[in-house]
């Protein structure tokens, strides 16, 4: 009871920020979930369309996640300055960030589109790659709009406004489901595009999210003020340096972590179309749980950045501990859900019995890595709030490339465990990351305690 009294107010503040972000992240995850489920139903007992979306989305996600990581550097910068009332600084950062992120999106989108032929050199079945390329290329068109949206999203979250992005994302994902219905299956006189239709639906919904968020800023006087003086010109290098100083290490950490999952998906693809389809279902479900974890981590970044800006070190410590408590509860609940319903959930995605049975086995290992995934992500969120981000990329390299990937190959290929062995290796990589990051946070909190 003493613990509850001590942290009750911290839980309330963290949840007030994280619940809208949870709904936002789940809304974004619904895009992938809707694509997976509707393409799976489109294929019926044929696992090929689902395997194509699995491979195409994995490759596209690996590129996109690094770009999103760069945009997340804006949140702690805005958070620290916003609580101090430095609105001109916030405005300058936003204006330069929007131009820089959009230009980055254009460059990356062109590169992603042009790189499509390289997908044939990753050891996947040719028919899977042929089905994945239209989906993969369609997503390339959406990257500039996605980064434009994330620039405004990161600003709003730094200012403590998490509800607006939630509403826009939920509307966007309703649009995505509607576009999927029309374009995947070919309703209302439109051609049935299958996987390519899912990619076009996602692109259209991302364009809609960009239009809605800029409309929100222009409509509300409070936020329109931050766009005053906006000019279409190259961003200032000093501002870009500030954004990259925080954003690049975050992007590097997210890329290294995601590349471990994508690299694992590539290796699972060596085992055949059924294994690749099962991986898509299992990883999609794991990502749904991760979206809640990511939201609690985002809320932790906002709270820590505000406390850091106010130099309230005791409040900062309590907010960090409360974030760990919340993610612990969620991870345990998610693990139980995956284990108890592992035989039932896969039926929502496919009618192929081989895919269903393999996915059910993999769900046990998805449940195993939930706790470590939660702890490492909250730790990253706290370090982002403290703007101590240089360390997270080396830790990610050790955890995901030196531990996770090799152990996955040994268990999945050498030891013959197949996809389940690959998923067991996630626990090793995520566990190593969590322990190293938590040690860094303890060091930071001890330093702040000495300084106060």
C-alpha positions in Angstrom: 0.0 0.0 0.0 2.9 2.3 0.7 4.2 1.7 -2.8 0.8 2.5 -4.3 0.6 5.8 -2.3 4.1 6.7 -3.3 3.6 6.2 -7.1 -0.2 6.8 -7.5 0.3 10.3 -8.8 3.1 9.2 -11.1 1.0 6.4 -12.6 -1.8 9.0 -13.2 0.5 11.4 -15.0 2.2 8.7 -17.0 -1.1 7.1 -18.0 -2.6 10.5 -18.9 0.2 10.9 -21.5 0.5 7.2 -22.5 -3.1 6.2 -23.1 -3.6 8.5 -26.1 -0.2 7.4 -27.4 -1.2 3.8 -26.9 -4.3 4.4 -29.1 -2.1 6.2 -31.6 0.5 3.5 -31.8 -2.2 0.8 -31.9 -3.9 2.8 -34.7 -0.6 2.8 -36.6 -0.2 -0.9 -35.9 -3.7 -1.5 -37.3 -2.4 -0.5 -40.7 0.0 -3.5 -40.7 -2.6 -5.7 -39.0 -5.3 -4.8 -41.5 -2.9 -5.4 -44.4 -1.9 -8.8 -43.0 -5.4 -10.0 -42.2 -7.0 -8.8 -45.4 -4.3 -10.0 -47.7 -4.3 -13.3 -45.7 -8.0 -13.6 -46.3 -7.5 -12.6 -50.0 -5.1 -15.5 -50.4 -7.3 -18.1 -48.5 -5.3 -21.4 -48.3 -2.6 -20.0 -50.6 0.2 -18.6 -48.3 1.9 -16.7 -51.2 0.1 -13.3 -50.9 0.7 -13.3 -47.1 4.3 -14.2 -47.5 4.8 -11.5 -50.1 3.4 -8.8 -47.7 5.5 -10.2 -44.9 8.7 -9.9 -46.9 7.8 -6.5 -48.5 6.6 -4.9 -45.3 9.8 -6.2 -43.5 12.1 -4.6 -46.0 10.1 -1.3 -46.1 9.8 -1.1 -42.3 13.5 -1.5 -41.9 14.0 1.6 -44.1 11.2 3.6 -42.5 12.0 2.9 -38.9 15.4 4.6 -39.2 13.8 7.7 -40.6 11.2 7.7 -37.9 14.0 7.4 -35.3 15.5 10.7 -36.6 12.2 12.5 -36.1 11.9 11.3 -32.5 14.9 13.5 -31.6 12.6 16.5 -31.8 10.4 15.4 -28.9 12.9 15.8 -26.0 14.3 19.0 -27.5 10.8 20.5 -27.6 9.9 19.1 -24.2 12.8 20.7 -22.4 12.2 24.1 -24.0 8.4 24.0 -23.9 8.3 23.8 -20.1 10.7 26.7 -19.9 8.5 28.9 -22.1 11.1 29.2 -24.8 8.5 29.3 -27.6 10.7 31.0 -30.2 13.2 28.2 -29.8 10.3 25.7 -30.2 9.1 27.5 -33.3 12.5 27.5 -35.0 13.1 23.9 -34.2 9.7 22.9 -35.7 10.1 24.9 -38.9 13.5 23.5 -39.6 12.5 20.0 -38.6 9.5 19.9 -41.1 11.6 21.0 -44.0 14.5 18.6 -43.1 12.3 15.6 -42.4 10.4 16.1 -45.7 13.6 16.4 -47.7 14.9 13.3 -46.0 11.7 11.4 -46.9 12.0 12.3 -50.5 15.6 11.1 -50.7 14.8 7.8 -48.8 11.6 7.2 -50.8 13.5 7.5 -54.1 16.2 5.2 -52.8 13.7 2.6 -51.6 12.0 2.5 -54.9 15.2 2.2 -56.9 16.5 -0.6 -54.6 13.6 -3.0 -55.3 15.6 -5.3 -57.6 18.0 -6.0 -54.8 15.3 -8.0 -53.0 15.9 -10.9 -55.3 19.4 -11.3 -53.8 18.2 -12.1 -50.2 17.6 -15.8 -50.7 13.8 -15.6 -50.8 11.6 -17.6 -53.2 11.3 -15.8 -56.5 7.5 -15.9 -56.4 7.5 -14.2 -53.0 9.8 -11.4 -54.1 7.8 -10.9 -57.3 4.6 -10.5 -55.2 6.4 -8.3 -52.6 7.9 -5.7 -55.0 4.6 -3.9 -56.0 3.7 -3.6 -52.3 7.2 -2.5 -51.4 7.4 0.1 -54.1 4.0 1.5 -53.4 5.1 2.2 -49.8 8.1 4.2 -51.1 5.7 6.9 -52.3 4.4 7.4 -48.7 7.7 8.1 -46.9 7.8 11.9 -47.4 4.2 12.2 -46.1 5.0 9.9 -43.2 8.0 11.9 -42.1 6.1 15.2 -42.6 3.4 13.8 -40.2 6.0 12.5 -37.7 7.6 15.9 -37.5 4.4 17.5 -36.3 3.7 14.5 -34.1 7.0 14.7 -32.3 6.4 18.4 -31.7 3.0 17.9 -30.2 4.2 15.1 -28.0 7.1 17.2 -26.8 4.5 19.9 -25.9 2.5 17.2 -23.9 -0.4 17.0 -26.5 -0.8 13.3 -27.2 -4.6 13.4 -27.9 -4.5 15.2 -31.3 -2.2 12.6 -32.9 -4.4 9.9 -31.5 -7.5 11.2 -33.2 -5.8 11.7 -36.5 -4.3 8.3 -36.4 -7.6 6.5 -35.6 -9.3 8.4 -38.5 -6.4 7.5 -40.8 -6.6 3.8 -40.0 -10.3 3.7 -40.6 -9.5 5.1 -44.0 -6.8 2.5 -44.5 -9.3 -0.3 -43.8 -11.7 1.2 -46.2 -9.1 1.6 -48.9 -7.9 -2.0 -48.3 -11.5 -3.3 -48.8 -11.7 -1.5 -52.1 -8.2 -2.1 -53.5 -7.3 -5.5 -52.2 -10.5 -7.3 -53.2 -11.6 -5.0 -56.0 -15.0 -3.5 -54.9 -17.0 -0.7 -56.4 -15.7 -1.5 -59.9 -12.0 -1.2 -58.9 -9.6 -4.0 -59.9 -8.5 -6.6 -57.3 -4.9 -5.6 -56.6 -4.1 -8.0 -53.8 -0.8 -7.1 -52.0 -0.2 -4.1 -54.3 -3.7 -2.8 -53.2 -2.7 -3.0 -49.6 0.4 -0.9 -50.3 -1.6 1.7 -52.2 -4.2 1.8 -49.3 -1.4 2.5 -46.8 0.1 5.2 -49.0 -3.3 7.0 -49.4 -4.0 6.8 -45.6 -0.5 8.3 -44.8 -1.1 11.2 -47.2 -4.4 11.8 -45.4 -2.6 11.9 -42.0 -0.2 14.5 -43.3 -3.1 16.7 -44.6 -5.0 16.4 -41.3 -2.1 17.3 -39.0 -1.1 20.4 -41.0 -4.7 21.5 -41.1 -4.9 21.1 -37.3 -1.9 23.4 -36.9 -3.2 26.0 -39.3 -6.7 26.0 -37.7 -5.7 26.4 -34.0 -4.2 29.7 -33.1 -2.2 28.2 -30.3 -0.2 26.1 -32.7 -0.4 28.4 -35.7 1.9 30.8 -33.9 4.7 28.2 -34.1 4.5 28.3 -37.9 4.8 32.0 -38.0 7.8 33.0 -40.1 7.8 29.6 -41.9 9.7 29.8 -45.3 10.3 27.2 -48.0 14.1 27.3 -47.8 16.9 24.9 -46.9 17.0 24.3 -43.1 19.6 26.0 -41.0 22.6 23.7 -40.3 22.7 24.6 -36.6 19.1 23.3 -36.2 19.8 20.3 -38.3 22.8 19.5 -36.1 20.6 19.8 -33.0 18.0 17.4 -34.5 20.6 14.9 -35.6 22.6 15.0 -32.4 19.6 13.4 -30.7 17.8 11.8 -33.6 20.7 9.9 -35.2 21.6 7.7 -32.2 17.8 7.0 -31.7 17.6 6.1 -35.4 20.7 3.9 -35.2 19.3 2.1 -32.1 15.9 1.6 -33.8 17.5 0.4 -37.1 19.8 -2.1 -35.3 16.9 -3.5 -33.3 14.6 -3.7 -36.3 17.3 -5.1 -38.5 17.6 -8.0 -36.1 13.9 -8.7 -36.6 14.1 -8.2 -40.4 17.3 -10.2 -40.6 15.6 -13.0 -38.7 12.6 -12.8 -41.1 15.0 -13.2 -44.1 16.6 -16.3 -42.5 13.1 -17.7 -41.7 12.4 -17.1 -45.4 15.1 -19.6 -46.2 12.8 -22.2 -44.6 10.0 -21.7 -47.1 6.8 -19.9 -47.8 4.9 -21.4 -44.9 7.5 -20.4 -42.4 7.6 -16.9 -43.8 3.8 -16.6 -43.6 3.8 -17.8 -39.9 6.5 -15.3 -39.1 4.4 -12.5 -40.5 1.4 -13.5 -38.3 3.5 -14.0 -35.1 5.6 -10.8 -35.5 2.5 -8.8 -36.3 0.9 -9.9 -33.0 4.2 -9.3 -31.1 4.3 -5.8 -32.7 0.7 -5.1 -31.5 1.8 -5.7 -27.9 5.0 -3.7 -28.5 2.9 -0.7 -29.5 1.6 -0.4 -26.0 5.2 -0.7 -24.7 6.3 1.9 -27.2 3.6 4.2 -26.0 4.6 3.9 -22.3 8.2 4.6 -23.5 7.0 7.7 -25.4 5.2 9.0 -22.3 8.3 8.4 -20.3 10.3 10.5 -22.8 7.8 13.4 -22.4 7.7 13.2 -18.6 11.5 12.8 -18.2 12.2 15.7 -20.7 9.8 18.0 -18.8 11.3 17.1 -15.4 14.8 17.5 -16.9 13.9 20.9 -18.2 12.5 22.0 -14.8 15.5 20.4 -13.1 13.1 18.4 -10.8 15.3 15.4 -10.3 13.2 13.7 -7.6 10.1 13.8 -9.8 12.2 12.5 -12.7 13.3 9.5 -10.7 9.8 8.7 -9.6 8.5 9.1 -13.1 11.1 6.7 -14.4 10.3 4.0 -11.8 6.6 4.4 -12.5 7.2 3.7 -16.2 8.9 0.4 -15.4 6.0 -0.6 -13.1 3.5 0.0 -15.9 5.4 -1.9 -18.5 5.9 -4.8 -16.2 2.2 -5.2 -15.7 1.5 -4.9 -19.4 4.2 -7.4 -20.4 2.8 -10.0 -18.0 -0.7 -9.6 -19.3 0.4 -9.7 -23.0 2.4 -12.9 -22.3 -0.5 -14.7 -20.7 -2.8 -13.6 -23.6 -0.4 -15.0 -26.2 0.1 -18.3 -24.4 -3.6 -18.9 -23.7 -4.9 -17.9 -27.1 -2.1 -19.2 -29.3 -4.3 -21.9 -30.9 -7.1 -19.5 -31.7 -5.6 -16.1 -32.9 -3.9 -17.4 -36.1 -7.2 -18.4 -37.6 -8.0 -14.7 -37.9 -5.2 -14.4 -40.5 -5.2 -17.5 -42.6 -7.0 -20.7 -43.4 -3.8 -22.6 -44.1 -3.4 -25.3 -41.3 0.4 -25.5 -41.6 0.7 -21.8 -41.1 -1.8 -21.9 -38.2 0.1 -24.7 -36.3 3.5 -23.2 -36.8 2.3 -19.8 -35.6 0.8 -21.3 -32.5 4.2 -22.8 -31.6 6.0 -19.5 -32.2 3.5 -17.6 -30.0 5.0 -19.2 -26.9 8.4 -17.6 -27.7 6.7 -14.3 -28.5 5.3 -14.4 -24.9 8.8 -15.1 -23.5 10.4 -11.9 -24.9 7.7 -9.5 -23.8 9.2 -8.5 -20.5 12.7 -7.9 -21.9 11.2 -6.0 -24.8 9.3 -3.8 -22.4 12.3 -3.1 -20.1 14.6 -2.1 -23.0 12.1 0.2 -24.6 11.3 2.0 -21.4 15.0 2.4 -20.8 15.5 3.9 -24.3 12.6 6.3 -23.6 14.1 7.5 -20.4 17.5 8.1 -21.9 15.9 10.0 -24.8 14.2 12.3 -22.2 17.6 12.8 -20.6 19.1 13.5 -24.0 21.7 10.8 -23.2 21.4 8.9 -26.5 24.9 8.3 -27.8 25.2 5.1 -25.7 22.1 3.4 -27.0 23.5 2.6 -30.5 26.6 0.7 -29.3 24.4 -1.2 -26.8 22.0 -2.0 -29.6 24.8 -3.3 -31.8 26.1 -5.6 -29.1 22.6 -6.9 -28.1 21.1 -7.4 -31.5 24.0 -8.0 -33.9 26.5 -9.8 -31.7 24.0 -11.7 -29.5 20.5 -11.9 -31.1 21.3 -12.6 -34.8 24.1 -15.3 -34.2 22.1 -17.1 -31.5 19.1 -17.1 -33.9 21.0 -18.7 -36.6 22.5 -21.3 -34.2 19.1 -22.2 -32.7 17.0 -21.9 -35.9 19.3 -23.4 -38.5 22.2 -25.3 -36.8 20.1 -26.7 -33.9 17.2 -27.4 -36.2 14.5 -25.5 -34.1 13.3 -23.6 -37.1 11.3 -20.4 -36.7 10.8 -21.1 -32.9 14.5 -21.1 -32.4 14.8 -17.7 -34.1 12.1 -16.3 -31.9 13.8 -17.7 -28.7 16.9 -15.7 -29.7 14.9 -12.5 -29.3 14.9 -13.0 -25.6 18.7 -13.1 -25.5 19.2 -9.9 -27.5 16.4 -7.9 -25.8 17.5 -9.1 -22.4 21.0 -8.0 -22.9 19.9 -4.6 -24.2 17.5 -4.1 -21.2 20.2 -4.9 -18.6 22.8 -2.6 -20.2 20.4 0.3 -20.7 19.1 0.0 -17.1 22.7 0.2 -15.8 23.2 3.4 -17.8 20.0 4.9 -16.3 21.0 4.1 -12.8 24.3 5.9 -13.4 22.5 9.0 -14.8 20.0 9.1 -11.9 22.9 8.8 -9.4 24.7 11.7 -11.1 21.6 13.9 -11.0 21.1 13.1 -7.3 24.7 14.3 -6.6 24.2 17.5 -8.6 20.9 18.4 -6.9 
